[in-house]
Amino acid sequence: NSIGSISEVSGTINTAIQKSRDYFLFDREGRYGSKHVWFKTRAKDPKGRIVNCLVLPHRRGQDYLDLILRIEVTPETHAFECQNGKTMLGRLMVSIKESQQLIDPFAFRYNYSRRMHECITDKNDWTPATFIGYKYMCENGSVFTENDVTNVRPVIVAPVDKVDCPSIVFIILPNDKAENYGMAKMTCHYHHGVQSQCIVASKFSQQKAKDQ
């Protein structure tokens, strides 16, 4: 059996890519926002380098994404106005119950299997943490709570197609015909610029752990 024409295959792959972006980048189901964490992936920084990033909650109506980069790449994550009207730049940080020290976003996560937040310790181990809220830390050491600031806006933005998601598309083929395999691989690579992994349906159904 044929998997269809190039346009049909491209349409199917495009739908899969959009669903992936809806789930991970736009957080349509609230997987990240409800846990006060962010989807981690890669994107191009302002200098064109591929770097790790965290995706901030998507603001409806905008056609780009707001990002957090590692502190050594771009320390500031947001601009905001203080109560005295002065505009400041700061880094979004996480406040937890277990420590007075603020936690960098890249050192904070939600462990879905253990159903708890975790942060990285000085020994580079993940340890349980209790989320309190967000704060903004400026380069001069001053710290502001969310109630201390207004007109908060992210400083790092990127077009959706410059953010790595999905990293790979898995395709289940009806049979092992070479033309089907070639069509799927070519369409992913040349039409969508995404890696692909193909598997024949009969072999997939025989796997014991399909979710892997």
Phi, psi and chi 1 to 4 in degrees:
 res  aa     phi    psi   chi1   chi2   chi3   chi4
   1 ASN       -  141.8  -64.4  -28.6      -      -
   2 SER   -86.5  148.1  171.2      -      -      -
   3 ILE   -87.6    0.1   59.3  175.1      -      -
   4 GLY   114.2 -178.2      -      -      -      -
   5 SER   -77.0  171.6   65.5      -      -      -
   6 ILE   -59.4  -42.4  -69.9  179.5      -      -
   7 SER   -65.2  -37.8   61.0      -      -      -
   8 GLU   -68.1  -45.1  -69.4  172.7  -29.2      -
   9 VAL   -64.7  -42.2  174.0      -      -      -
  10 SER   -62.7  -39.3 -179.4      -      -      -
  11 GLY   -64.1  -41.1      -      -      -      -
  12 THR   -64.9  -44.5  -60.0      -      -      -
  13 ILE   -66.3  -39.7  -66.8  171.7      -      -
  14 ASN   -61.8  -39.2 -174.6   66.2      -      -
  15 THR   -63.4  -41.7  -62.1      -      -      -
  16 ALA   -64.3  -41.1      -      -      -      -
  17 ILE   -64.0  -43.6  -69.5  173.5      -      -
  18 GLN   -65.4  -39.8 -171.9   55.6   53.8      -
  19 LYS   -63.0  -39.3  -73.9 -176.6  176.6  179.9
  20 SER   -63.5  -43.9  174.4      -      -      -
  21 ARG   -66.8  -37.9  -71.4  174.1  173.9  172.7
  22 ASP   -60.2  -41.0  -77.2  -15.3      -      -
  23 TYR   -75.0  -48.3 -175.1   82.3      -      -
  24 PHE   -91.0  -52.3  -66.7  104.3      -      -
  25 LEU   -76.4  -44.6  -62.7 -176.9      -      -
  26 PHE   -93.9   -7.4  -57.0  138.1      -      -
  27 ASP    50.9   47.5 -163.7   22.7      -      -
  28 ARG   -60.5  -29.1  -64.0  -73.3 -168.9 -118.7
  29 GLU   -97.6    2.1  -62.7 -175.2   15.5      -
  30 GLY    73.3   22.2      -      -      -      -
  31 ARG   -61.0  -38.6  174.5  179.7  173.7   85.2
  32 TYR   -96.1  -49.3  -57.8   99.8      -      -
  33 GLY   -58.7  -37.7      -      -      -      -
  34 SER   -68.2  -18.3   64.7      -      -      -
  35 LYS  -107.8    5.2  -56.1  -59.4 -178.1 -175.2
  36 HIS    63.5   33.2  -47.7  -68.7      -      -
  37 VAL  -128.9 -176.7  -66.4      -      -      -
  38 TRP  -137.0  150.5  -48.1  -90.3      -      -
  39 PHE   -71.7  130.5  173.2   60.2      -      -
  40 LYS  -101.4  131.6 -177.5  179.4  179.1 -179.9
  41 THR  -155.0 -152.8 -177.7      -      -      -
  42 ARG  -130.7  153.9  -60.3 -177.7  -55.4  167.2
  43 ALA  -157.3  171.8      -      -      -      -
  44 LYS   -85.1  130.0  -75.2 -172.2  176.5 -178.7
  45 ASP   -81.7  177.1   72.5   -2.7      -      -
  46 PRO   -56.7  -21.2  -28.4   37.1      -      -
  47 LYS   -94.8    4.5  -64.1 -177.9  179.0  179.9
  48 GLY    86.8    6.1      -      -      -      -
  49 ARG   -85.4  146.7  -59.0  169.8  -62.2 -176.4
  50 ILE   -82.5  119.1  -58.3  -62.9      -      -
  51 VAL  -135.6  160.3  -64.5      -      -      -
  52 ASN   -70.0  147.3  -69.8  -32.5      -      -
  53 CYS  -150.9  163.0   67.9      -      -      -
  54 LEU  -115.9  140.3  -59.5  174.5      -      -
  55 VAL   -97.8  118.0 -179.2      -      -      -
  56 LEU   -73.4  160.2  -72.6  162.2      -      -
  57 PRO   -52.7  133.3  -27.1   35.6      -      -
  58 HIS   -73.3  131.8 -178.5 -108.3      -      -
  59 ARG   -91.3  120.1  -68.9  178.3  -73.0  173.7
  60 ARG   -57.7  139.0  -68.1 -169.6  178.0  -83.3
  61 GLY    96.6  -13.8      -      -      -      -
  62 GLN   -97.7  146.8   67.7 -179.1   26.5      -
  63 ASP  -104.0   25.5   55.5   -0.9      -      -
  64 TYR  -141.4  173.8   53.0   86.5      -      -
  65 LEU  -116.5  146.3  -63.7  168.7      -      -
  66 ASP   -96.6  133.4  -57.2  -43.6      -      -
  67 LEU  -125.4  157.9  -52.5  176.9      -      -
  68 ILE  -115.2  127.6  -63.3  175.5      -      -
  69 LEU  -104.6  162.6  -56.8 -174.6      -      -
  70 ARG   -59.7  149.3  -72.8 -166.8  178.4  -83.0
  71 ILE   -60.7  -31.8 -167.4  168.1      -      -
  72 GLU   -76.0  -14.1   62.7  -91.0   19.7      -
  73 VAL   -92.5  -57.8  176.9      -      -      -
  74 THR  -142.8  104.1  -57.6      -      -      -
  75 PRO   -61.9  -42.4  -20.2   32.7      -      -
  76 GLU   -77.9  139.2  -60.3   83.3    8.0      -
  77 THR  -115.1  -26.6   62.8      -      -      -
  78 HIS  -142.4  152.5  -67.5   79.6      -      -
  79 ALA  -110.5  149.2      -      -      -      -
  80 PHE  -161.3  165.4   48.4   83.5      -      -
  81 GLU  -102.9  133.2  -90.6   72.3   57.1      -
  82 CYS   -82.0  176.0  -55.4      -      -      -
  83 GLN   -66.7  -22.6  -67.1  179.1   -9.2      -
  84 ASN   -86.2    3.1   61.5    7.7      -      -
  85 GLY    89.5   -3.8      -      -      -      -
  86 LYS   -78.0  138.0 -175.6  178.4  179.8 -179.7
  87 THR   -84.6  131.2  -61.0      -      -      -
  88 MET  -127.5  158.5  -59.1  -78.3  -72.5      -
  89 LEU  -113.9  135.8  -68.8  172.7      -      -
  90 GLY  -149.2  171.6      -      -      -      -
  91 ARG  -109.0  131.0 -176.0  170.4 -176.7   82.7
  92 LEU   -65.2  127.8 -178.5   69.8      -      -
  93 MET  -129.6  163.9  -57.4  -69.7  -77.5      -
  94 VAL  -110.3  131.9 -179.8      -      -      -
  95 SER   -99.4  129.3  174.9      -      -      -
  96 ILE  -124.5  159.0   62.0  172.3      -      -
  97 LYS   -69.4  -32.8 -178.5  179.0  178.5 -179.1
  98 GLU   -78.7  -11.5  -69.7   77.3    5.6      -
  99 SER  -149.6  145.6  173.7      -      -      -
 100 GLN   -80.0  -16.8  -66.9 -175.8  -11.7      -
 101 GLN   -77.8  133.2 -177.4  176.8   -5.3      -
 102 LEU   -73.4  147.7  -63.9  177.6      -      -
 103 ILE  -105.3  132.2  -52.7  -60.5      -      -
 104 ASP   -67.7  144.4 -171.0   84.9      -      -
 105 PRO   -54.7  -33.5  -27.0   35.4      -      -
 106 PHE   -73.4  -12.4  -79.6   90.2      -      -
 107 ALA  -105.6   17.8      -      -      -      -
 108 PHE  -134.2  136.6 -175.1   73.0      -      -
 109 ARG  -154.3  168.9   71.6 -178.2 -175.4 -174.8
 110 TYR  -112.2  123.4 -174.2   79.1      -      -
 111 ASN   -88.4  103.3 -171.9  -38.4      -      -
 112 TYR   -68.4  -30.4  -69.7   89.2      -      -
 113 SER   -73.4  -33.6   60.8      -      -      -
 114 ARG   -95.7   -7.8  -61.2  177.9   65.1 -174.6
 115 ARG    55.9   50.8  -62.3 -177.6  179.6 -179.4
 116 MET  -156.9  156.5   63.8  173.5   63.0      -
 117 HIS   -77.8  153.8  -72.9  100.8      -      -
 118 GLU  -142.1  152.6  -64.1  176.1  -28.7      -
 119 CYS  -134.6  160.9   66.5      -      -      -
 120 ILE   -85.3  132.5  -66.3 -179.9      -      -
 121 THR   -88.0  177.0   65.5      -      -      -
 122 ASP   -62.4  -23.4  -65.5  -23.5      -      -
 123 LYS   -88.9    9.1  -63.6 -179.0  179.6  179.9
 124 ASN    66.0   29.1 -153.4   31.8      -      -
 125 ASP  -107.7  150.9  -64.0  -36.5      -      -
 126 TRP   -86.7  128.4  -71.9   96.5      -      -
 127 THR  -129.2  151.7 -174.4      -      -      -
 128 PRO   -57.7  143.1  -27.1   36.5      -      -
 129 ALA  -143.2  150.3      -      -      -      -
 130 THR  -111.3  115.8  -54.4      -      -      -
 131 PHE   -69.4  132.3  175.5   81.4      -      -
 132 ILE  -109.2  -50.4  -65.9  178.8      -      -
 133 GLY   175.7 -172.0      -      -      -      -
 134 TYR  -107.3  151.2  -59.7  124.3      -      -
 135 LYS  -139.8  164.2  -67.2 -174.9  177.4 -179.2
 136 TYR  -116.4  125.8  -62.0   95.7      -      -
 137 MET  -109.8  126.7  177.8  180.0  -71.4      -
 138 CYS   -93.6  165.2  -60.8      -      -      -
 139 GLU   -60.9  -30.8 -173.4  177.7   11.2      -
 140 ASN   -81.5    2.7   62.4    7.7      -      -
 141 GLY    95.5   -9.8      -      -      -      -
 142 SER   -71.0  146.3   57.1      -      -      -
 143 VAL  -125.1  137.2  175.7      -      -      -
 144 PHE  -126.3  138.3  -61.3   89.1      -      -
 145 THR   -82.7  171.1   68.1      -      -      -
 146 GLU   -64.3  -28.0  -68.2 -175.3  -73.1      -
 147 ASN   -78.3  -13.6  -67.2  -30.4      -      -
 148 ASP   -84.7  -12.8  -65.8  -28.9      -      -
 149 VAL  -127.2  159.5  -61.8      -      -      -
 150 THR  -135.9  169.1   57.6      -      -      -
 151 ASN    50.7   49.1 -167.0   23.4      -      -
 152 VAL   -77.1  128.9  179.7      -      -      -
 153 ARG  -143.3  140.4   61.5  -89.8 -171.5 -162.5
 154 PRO   -65.3  152.6  -21.1   34.0      -      -
 155 VAL  -105.6  -16.6  -61.9      -      -      -
 156 ILE  -111.5  117.6  -59.0  -64.3      -      -
 157 VAL  -127.1  156.0  -60.4      -      -      -
 158 ALA  -152.0  144.0      -      -      -      -
 159 PRO   -60.8  150.8  -19.8   31.7      -      -
 160 VAL   -56.9  -40.2  174.3      -      -      -
 161 ASP   -74.8   -3.4   60.3   -1.0      -      -
 162 LYS   -98.2   -0.5  -61.4  -59.3 -178.8 -177.5
 163 VAL  -106.0  130.6  179.5      -      -      -
 164 ASP   -72.4   98.6 -171.2   17.2      -      -
 165 CYS  -171.7  121.2 -177.5      -      -      -
 166 PRO   -78.9  159.0   31.1  -35.8      -      -
 167 SER   -78.9  -27.0  -60.3      -      -      -
 168 ILE  -155.2  148.4 -170.2  169.9      -      -
 169 VAL  -114.2  129.2  172.7      -      -      -
 170 PHE   -97.6  129.2  -69.3   91.7      -      -
 171 ILE  -121.7  126.3  -58.4  173.5      -      -
 172 ILE   -96.9  115.8  -58.3  176.6      -      -
 173 LEU   -93.5  148.1  -60.4  173.4      -      -
 174 PRO   -70.8  -23.9   26.2  -35.5      -      -
 175 ASN  -157.5 -177.2   50.7   53.5      -      -
 176 ASP  -100.4   25.4   58.7   -0.2      -      -
 177 LYS   -64.9  136.6  -72.2 -175.5  177.2 -179.5
 178 ALA   -62.2  -35.8      -      -      -      -
 179 GLU   -66.7  -34.4   56.1  -96.1   35.4      -
 180 ASN   -67.5  -44.2  -73.9  -21.7      -      -
 181 TYR   -60.8  -47.4  176.6   84.2      -      -
 182 GLY   -62.6  -41.7      -      -      -      -
 183 MET   -61.3  -45.8  174.3   79.1   74.6      -
 184 ALA   -64.7  -46.5      -      -      -      -
 185 LYS   -65.1  -44.2  -60.4  -68.2  -75.0 -171.8
 186 MET   -63.8  -43.2  180.0 -171.9   70.0      -
 187 THR   -64.6  -43.0  -55.3      -      -      -
 188 CYS   -62.5  -46.2  -77.9      -      -      -
 189 HIS   -72.9  -51.2 -178.5   75.1      -      -
 190 TYR   -86.7  -31.0  -69.5  103.8      -      -
 191 HIS   -94.2  -26.9  -70.5 -107.4      -      -
 192 HIS  -125.8   -9.9  -60.5  -78.0      -      -
 193 GLY    62.6   36.4      -      -      -      -
 194 VAL  -129.7  145.4   63.6      -      -      -
 195 GLN   -69.0  157.0  -61.6 -177.1   75.7      -
 196 SER  -140.5  152.3   59.7      -      -      -
 197 GLN  -131.3  121.8  179.3   67.6   52.2      -
 198 CYS  -105.6  145.6  -61.9      -      -      -
 199 ILE  -145.6  142.8 -173.6  170.8      -      -
 200 VAL   -78.2  138.7  176.4      -      -      -
 201 ALA   -54.5  -43.0      -      -      -      -
 202 SER   -63.7  -37.1   58.8      -      -      -
 203 LYS   -73.3  -36.4  -65.7 -178.3  179.6  179.6
 204 PHE   -63.9  -41.2  178.3   75.2      -      -
 205 SER   -66.5  -20.5   62.6      -      -      -
 206 GLN   -86.7  -12.0  -65.8  172.2    3.5      -
 207 GLN   -69.4  141.3  -70.0 -174.1   -1.4      -
 208 LYS   -79.7  -36.6  -66.4 -177.2  179.0  179.2
 209 ALA  -115.1   80.7      -      -      -      -
 210 LYS   -68.3  -26.4  -61.1 -179.2  178.6   61.6
 211 ASP   -73.8   -8.4   57.3  -18.3      -      -
 212 GLN   -82.6      -  -64.8 -178.1   -1.2      -
